[in-house]
Amino acid sequence: MGRAYQNRKESMAKTAAAKTKVYSKYGREIYMCAKSGGVDPQANLSLRGLIDRAKKDQVPAHVIEKALDKAKGGAGEDYSPARYEGYGPGNCMVIVDCLTDNPNRTFGDVRLAFTKTKCKIGTPGAVAHMFDHCAIFAFQGQDEEAVLEALMDADVDVTDIENEEGRITVFTPNTEYAKAKQALESAFEGIEFDVDEIQFLPKTTTPVEGDDVALFEKFLDMLNDLDDVQNVFHNAEVAESTSEA
């Protein structure tokens, strides 16, 4: 699983760079997370992880504070999650996660990105079964056995664990996120996570080559230009010789 995760991170590099509206996207996600789970990051571990990621992505403090203040007030937009699945260029599998205040508009915008790049949007569940929905934690360390023991003692369901070049990466089901994070922070005082997130990781990869490479890049750019799109997950393995993605 670790190698699949690394491949996906590398292939998604261009996606991250294309997020020109990253501040508003983080603001929206922080607002929703705080509204549903509470505005105290110490009590809402999902919110704390989200704020940490926002800071690493250099989101200004005032953007984070504004989202939290809005959640405290209880007013503001009423966003709801929406997930779309389908097949991208080269028949790769794609999951698009959104937060929207207008599902009809969002579906139309996402569908246009599919159709404009000769892709096919599918029904819910069309490709999700080919991904693992994982919580992922990566941090500096050497003692893989101590990490595994701490997680097992906390009754955390560990899917996979690796130790490469002094960095330990833990994979658990997405439902174990809060329990796993709490167990790691309790067992290892001062732990700092290089990665602390929930992702869809592909069980297999699909090569995207030739003319499909440019089409794939256009597809990702169109999706990431949409305000409502929060994350794009895929199983594409883009030919290195013709793309930086």
C-alpha positions as CSV (number, residue, x, y, z in Angstrom):
1,M,0.0,0.0,0.0
2,G,2.8,2.4,0.8
3,R,4.2,2.3,-2.7
4,A,0.7,3.0,-4.2
5,Y,0.4,5.9,-1.8
6,Q,3.8,7.3,-2.9
7,N,2.9,6.9,-6.6
8,R,-0.4,8.7,-6.1
9,K,1.3,11.5,-4.2
10,E,3.8,11.9,-7.1
11,S,1.1,11.8,-9.7
12,M,-1.1,14.3,-7.8
13,A,1.7,16.9,-7.6
14,K,0.4,18.8,-10.5
15,T,-3.1,18.7,-9.0
16,A,-1.9,20.4,-5.9
17,A,0.0,23.0,-7.9
18,A,-3.2,23.7,-9.9
19,K,-5.2,24.6,-6.8
20,T,-5.3,28.4,-7.4
21,K,-8.1,28.8,-4.9
22,V,-6.6,26.8,-2.1
23,Y,-7.4,29.3,0.6
24,S,-11.1,29.3,-0.1
25,K,-11.1,25.5,-0.3
26,Y,-9.4,25.2,3.1
27,G,-11.7,27.8,4.6
28,R,-14.7,26.0,3.4
29,E,-13.5,22.6,4.8
30,I,-12.4,24.1,8.1
31,Y,-15.8,25.8,8.5
32,M,-17.7,22.5,7.8
33,C,-15.4,20.5,10.1
34,A,-15.8,23.0,12.9
35,K,-19.5,23.3,12.5
36,S,-20.1,19.5,12.6
37,G,-17.5,18.5,15.2
38,G,-16.9,21.7,17.3
39,V,-14.5,24.6,17.0
40,D,-12.0,23.4,19.7
41,P,-9.1,21.7,17.8
42,Q,-8.1,19.9,21.0
43,A,-11.4,18.2,21.2
44,N,-12.0,17.9,17.4
45,L,-9.0,15.9,16.1
46,S,-10.2,16.1,12.5
47,L,-10.2,19.9,12.8
48,R,-6.8,20.0,14.3
49,G,-5.3,17.8,11.6
50,L,-7.0,20.0,9.0
51,I,-5.7,23.2,10.5
52,D,-2.2,21.7,10.6
53,R,-2.4,20.8,6.9
54,A,-3.6,24.3,6.1
55,K,-0.6,25.8,7.9
56,K,1.8,23.6,6.1
57,D,0.2,24.7,2.8
58,Q,0.8,28.3,4.0
59,V,-2.8,29.3,4.4
60,P,-2.8,32.6,6.3
61,A,-4.0,32.6,9.9
62,H,-6.8,35.1,9.2
63,V,-8.3,32.6,6.7
64,I,-8.4,29.9,9.3
65,E,-9.7,32.2,12.0
66,K,-12.4,33.6,9.8
67,A,-13.7,30.0,9.1
68,L,-13.7,29.2,12.8
69,D,-15.5,32.4,13.7
70,K,-18.1,31.7,11.1
71,A,-18.6,28.2,12.6
72,K,-18.9,29.7,16.1
73,G,-21.6,32.0,14.9
74,G,-23.6,29.2,13.5
75,A,-24.6,31.2,10.5
76,G,-23.1,31.2,7.0
77,E,-23.4,28.9,4.1
78,D,-24.9,25.5,4.4
79,Y,-22.5,23.2,2.5
80,S,-23.0,19.5,2.0
81,P,-20.5,16.9,0.8
82,A,-20.9,15.5,-2.7
83,R,-18.9,12.7,-4.3
84,Y,-18.7,11.9,-8.0
85,E,-17.0,8.9,-9.6
86,G,-16.1,8.0,-13.1
87,Y,-13.4,7.2,-15.7
88,G,-10.8,9.7,-16.9
89,P,-8.5,9.7,-19.8
90,G,-6.9,6.3,-20.6
91,N,-9.8,4.7,-18.6
92,C,-8.2,5.6,-15.3
93,M,-10.5,5.7,-12.3
94,V,-11.4,9.0,-10.6
95,I,-13.1,10.1,-7.4
96,V,-14.1,13.8,-7.0
97,D,-14.9,15.1,-3.5
98,C,-16.8,18.3,-3.3
99,L,-18.4,20.6,-0.7
100,T,-21.3,22.5,-2.2
101,D,-24.3,24.8,-1.4
102,N,-25.8,24.0,-4.8
103,P,-25.6,20.2,-5.8
104,N,-27.2,20.8,-9.2
105,R,-24.6,23.4,-10.1
106,T,-21.8,21.3,-8.8
107,F,-22.9,18.2,-10.7
108,G,-23.2,20.1,-13.9
109,D,-19.7,21.7,-13.5
110,V,-18.1,18.3,-12.7
111,R,-19.9,16.5,-15.5
112,L,-18.7,19.2,-17.9
113,A,-15.1,18.5,-16.9
114,F,-15.7,14.8,-17.7
115,T,-17.4,15.4,-21.0
116,K,-15.0,18.1,-22.3
117,T,-12.1,15.7,-21.9
118,K,-13.9,12.6,-23.4
119,C,-14.3,11.1,-20.0
120,K,-17.3,9.3,-18.5
121,I,-19.0,10.2,-15.1
122,G,-20.4,7.1,-13.4
123,T,-23.0,6.3,-10.7
124,P,-22.2,6.4,-7.0
125,G,-19.9,3.4,-6.2
126,A,-18.8,2.9,-9.8
127,V,-15.1,3.0,-8.9
128,A,-14.9,3.5,-5.1
129,H,-14.6,-0.2,-4.5
130,M,-11.2,-0.1,-6.3
131,F,-9.8,2.3,-3.7
132,D,-8.9,1.9,0.0
133,H,-10.3,4.8,2.1
134,C,-7.4,5.3,4.5
135,A,-6.2,7.4,7.3
136,I,-2.5,8.0,6.8
137,F,0.1,9.2,9.3
138,A,3.8,9.7,8.5
139,F,6.4,10.8,11.0
140,Q,10.1,10.6,11.8
141,G,11.0,7.4,13.6
142,Q,12.8,4.0,13.6
143,D,11.0,1.7,16.0
144,E,8.2,0.2,13.8
145,E,7.4,-2.4,16.5
146,A,6.9,0.2,19.2
147,V,4.5,2.1,16.9
148,L,2.5,-1.0,16.1
149,E,2.4,-2.0,19.7
150,A,1.0,1.4,20.8
151,L,-1.7,1.2,18.1
152,M,-2.6,-2.4,19.0
153,D,-2.9,-1.5,22.7
154,A,-5.3,1.2,21.7
155,D,-7.4,-1.3,19.7
156,V,-6.6,0.5,16.4
157,D,-7.2,-1.6,13.3
158,V,-3.8,-1.2,11.4
159,T,-4.0,-1.9,7.7
160,D,-0.3,-1.4,7.0
161,I,2.9,0.1,8.5
162,E,6.2,0.9,6.9
163,N,9.6,2.2,7.9
164,E,11.6,3.7,5.1
165,E,14.7,5.9,5.5
166,G,13.9,6.8,9.1
167,R,10.2,7.7,8.4
168,I,7.3,5.5,9.6
169,T,4.0,5.6,7.7
170,V,0.9,4.1,9.3
171,F,-2.2,3.2,7.3
172,T,-5.6,2.6,9.0
173,P,-9.2,2.5,7.8
174,N,-10.6,6.1,7.5
175,T,-13.0,5.3,10.4
176,E,-10.0,4.8,12.7
177,Y,-8.5,8.3,12.1
178,A,-9.3,9.9,15.5
179,K,-8.4,6.8,17.6
180,A,-5.1,6.2,15.7
181,K,-4.0,9.8,16.0
182,Q,-4.9,9.9,19.7
183,A,-3.0,6.7,20.3
184,L,0.2,7.9,18.5
185,E,0.1,11.3,20.4
186,S,-0.3,9.6,23.7
187,A,2.4,7.0,23.1
188,F,5.0,9.4,21.6
189,E,5.2,12.8,23.3
190,G,5.9,15.7,20.9
191,I,5.3,13.6,17.8
192,E,5.1,15.7,14.6
193,F,3.3,14.4,11.6
194,D,4.7,14.9,8.1
195,V,1.4,13.5,6.8
196,D,-1.9,13.5,8.7
197,E,-4.8,13.0,6.3
198,I,-7.6,10.8,5.0
199,Q,-7.2,9.7,1.3
200,F,-8.5,7.3,-1.2
201,L,-5.6,5.1,-2.3
202,P,-6.0,3.0,-5.5
203,K,-5.7,-0.8,-5.2
204,T,-4.3,-0.9,-8.8
205,T,-2.9,1.8,-11.2
206,T,-3.8,2.5,-14.8
207,P,-1.1,3.8,-17.2
208,V,-2.0,7.0,-19.0
209,E,0.2,7.5,-22.1
210,G,0.4,9.3,-25.4
211,D,-2.4,11.8,-26.3
212,D,-4.2,10.9,-23.1
213,V,-1.5,12.6,-21.0
214,A,-2.4,16.1,-22.2
215,L,-6.1,15.3,-21.9
216,F,-5.5,14.0,-18.3
217,E,-3.8,17.3,-17.4
218,K,-6.6,19.3,-18.8
219,F,-9.1,17.2,-16.9
220,L,-7.3,17.8,-13.6
221,D,-7.0,21.5,-14.3
222,M,-10.7,21.8,-15.1
223,L,-11.7,20.1,-11.9
224,N,-9.3,22.0,-9.7
225,D,-10.5,25.3,-11.1
226,L,-13.9,24.6,-9.6
227,D,-14.6,26.2,-6.2
228,D,-16.7,23.3,-5.0
229,V,-14.0,20.6,-5.7
230,Q,-12.0,19.8,-2.5
231,N,-10.0,16.7,-3.6
232,V,-9.4,14.6,-6.7
233,F,-8.3,11.0,-6.3
234,H,-7.3,8.8,-9.2
235,N,-5.3,5.7,-10.1
236,A,-3.6,7.1,-13.1
237,E,0.1,6.4,-13.6
238,V,1.2,9.1,-16.0
239,A,4.1,8.4,-18.3
240,E,7.1,10.3,-16.8
241,S,8.7,11.0,-20.2
242,T,5.8,13.2,-21.3
243,S,4.5,14.7,-18.1
244,E,5.6,16.1,-14.7
245,A,2.4,14.9,-13.1
